[in-house]
Amino acid sequence: MTASTNSVAPAQTLNQTLRAPRSNFNMAMNRLMRSPGAVTGAILVLLFLFIALAAPILAPHDYQAADFSRVRQPPSAEHWMGTDELGRDLFSRLLYGARLSLLVGLISVGIGVVVGAPLGLISGYAGSHVDQVIMRIMDIMLAFPSILLAILMVAAFGPSLNNAMIAIGVVSIPIYARLMRSSTLSIKEELYIEASRSMGTSSNRILTRHILPNTLAPIVVQSTLQIAVAIQASAALGFLGLGAPPDVPEWGNMLQKGRTYILSAPHIVIFPGLAIMFVVLGFNLMGDGLRDALDPRMSR
């Protein structure tokens, strides 16, 4: 009986030991869900994503339909956020504007990641002259204030939403290049990288199988925060008349058009401003939460 009990106990202990470790993903999600700020940010982001996708269903009026008999009316039961300078429903325009603002943020960040991350990966791993050339180009780009560089690019190629997205994306390339380079420099000195080299593993395989997966966490965090920056930059370019065409319901455009009536009809400016503030706040809170959740030093 004693031998049987002793043989069962180690088996139970072994099973408990095997079940005890949790995956890094589960631990990160647990830390994320325990952060009130991250949860609030995620709710705001999901809300705006839902609004952007369901704008045609949620909009109570045609966002392009002008009614000159209802110009600059305050919020009412018929027009929940009032009307703009042409009598168009402000709430419907804000809903469609969410689509454009989120699209600008996602595409701009996509451009920065697709171009900047590989440059930083190559720069950090290759070193020597390759590193010097790539980083000096990034330094030159960083020497210009980001919004000024975006304005110069849009002014050179012509005001449009597409050019604004490209300009904002190009401005973010050095951010991802430097971030990826610093991560690569630290990871490539790890012992398992040295062991892979000594076993004859090719550089391409080391980059794609070992270094790149371990650099995704900071890229994800930076991308979340950079979407907020891109939305702000897009609104700034729209406010300056360098973004979307005047009739497009982009939040920066709406601010630019409404600033003339800020005293007589402040709702035209207040609601687009609040929309920009809340979506930027959501991405910032979610980015901060992801940074804490994905930080290995926070693991327990």
C-alpha positions, -999 to 999 in steps of 0.1 A, spaced: 0 0 0 28 24 9 47 17 -24 15 23 -44 9 56 -26 44 67 -31 42 59 -68 10 79 -72 23 110 -54 52 117 -77 29 113 -107 4 138 -93 32 162 -85 46 158 -120 11 165 -135 7 196 -114 41 208 -124 34 204 -160 1 222 -157 14 251 -136 33 272 -161 11 296 -180 20 308 -215 34 343 -219 3 353 -238 -20 343 -210 1 361 -184 2 392 -206 -36 391 -211 -41 388 -173 -19 418 -167 -37 437 -194 -71 429 -180 -60 440 -145 -51 475 -157 -81 499 -155 -64 523 -180 -58 496 -206 -93 483 -203 -107 518 -207 -85 524 -237 -95 491 -253 -132 499 -248 -128 533 -264 -109 519 -294 -134 491 -299 -162 516 -297 -147 538 -324 -139 508 -345 -176 497 -342 -187 533 -351 -165 533 -381 -177 500 -394 -214 506 -387 -215 543 -398 -240 537 -426 -264 519 -402 -259 543 -372 -261 576 -392 -296 590 -388 -292 614 -418 -273 616 -451 -240 631 -441 -238 650 -474 -273 664 -475 -273 701 -470 -303 720 -456 -298 757 -457 -329 763 -436 -312 745 -407 -278 761 -408 -257 760 -376 -286 748 -355 -278 737 -319 -282 700 -307 -318 689 -308 -340 658 -309 -337 656 -347 -301 665 -349 -284 652 -318 -252 672 -323 -267 700 -342 -259 710 -378 -229 725 -395 -224 757 -416 -243 741 -445 -271 725 -425 -257 690 -426 -262 667 -397 -231 669 -375 -236 635 -358 -237 616 -391 -206 634 -403 -188 625 -372 -197 588 -376 -183 588 -412 -153 608 -401 -143 580 -377 -138 558 -407 -113 583 -423 -94 590 -391 -89 554 -382 -80 545 -418 -54 573 -418 -40 560 -385 -38 523 -396 -24 530 -431 2 555 -419 14 532 -392 15 503 -417 38 524 -439 61 531 -410 63 495 -399 67 480 -433 95 503 -443 111 512 -410 112 479 -392 131 460 -419 156 489 -422 162 488 -384 165 450 -384 191 450 -412 209 480 -396 212 464 -362 222 429 -374 246 439 -402 263 467 -383 294 483 -398 289 506 -428 254 494 -435 244 505 -400 261 538 -404 244 546 -438 209 537 -426 211 554 -393 225 587 -408 196 588 -432 172 583 -402 190 610 -383 185 634 -412 148 627 -413 146 631 -375 163 665 -378 131 679 -392 101 684 -369 77 656 -378 46 678 -385 68 702 -405 82 674 -427 46 661 -433 35 696 -443 64 700 -467 56 666 -483 19 673 -487 26 707 -500 50 693 -525 28 665 -538 -6 683 -534 -32 683 -507 -51 651 -505 -60 624 -480 -37 598 -497 -8 622 -497 -14 630 -461 -14 593 -452 18 587 -471 35 618 -455 25 608 -420 37 572 -427 71 584 -440 76 606 -410 72 576 -387 98 555 -405 128 566 -384 108 558 -352 104 522 -362 139 519 -376 156 531 -344 133 510 -322 140 478 -343 177 485 -344 180 488 -306 160 456 -301 181 438 -326 214 449 -311 204 436 -277 189 403 -290 218 393 -313 242 392 -284 222 365 -267 237 330 -262 212 312 -283 220 335 -313 257 327 -309 248 290 -307 228 293 -339 257 309 -357 281 283 -345 258 256 -359 259 272 -393 224 287 -393 220 312 -421 216 349 -413 182 350 -429 170 321 -407 184 338 -376 166 371 -385 133 355 -393 131 327 -367 149 341 -337 154 379 -338 122 391 -355 97 373 -332 114 387 -301 112 423 -314 74 422 -321 63 433 -286 79 468 -287 67 472 -323 31 464 -313 32 488 -284 48 516 -305 23 510 -333 -6 514 -309 8 547 -296 17 558 -331 -19 554 -344 -29 581 -319 -1 604 -332 -11 597 -368 -47 607 -361 -36 639 -345 -13 647 -374 -41 639 -399 -64 663 -380 -37 690 -380 -31 686 -418 -69 687 -423 -72 719 -401 -45 735 -423 -63 725 -455 -37 700 -465 -56 668 -459 -89 656 -473 -110 677 -497 -133 703 -480 -165 683 -485 -151 651 -469 -162 646 -433 -128 643 -418 -125 656 -382 -96 680 -390 -116 694 -419 -147 698 -396 -126 718 -371 -112 740 -398 -146 748 -412 -161 753 -377 -135 776 -363 -152 806 -380 -183 800 -360 -167 791 -327 -185 819 -309 -219 817 -326 -221 779 -330 -195 763 -307 -209 728 -312 -195 726 -347 -160 727 -331 -166 710 -298 -179 676 -310 -151 669 -336 -126 681 -310 -140 657 -284 -140 628 -310 -103 634 -317 -96 636 -280 -113 604 -270 -99 583 -298 -64 595 -291 -69 589 -254 -81 554 -261 -51 544 -282 -27 560 -257 -42 542 -227 -43 509 -246 -6 514 -257 5 521 -222 -14 490 -210 2 468 -237 37 482 -228 32 471 -192 16 438 -201 43 428 -227 72 438 -205 89 406 -194 101 423 -162 64 426 -152 59 388 -153 51 369 -122 
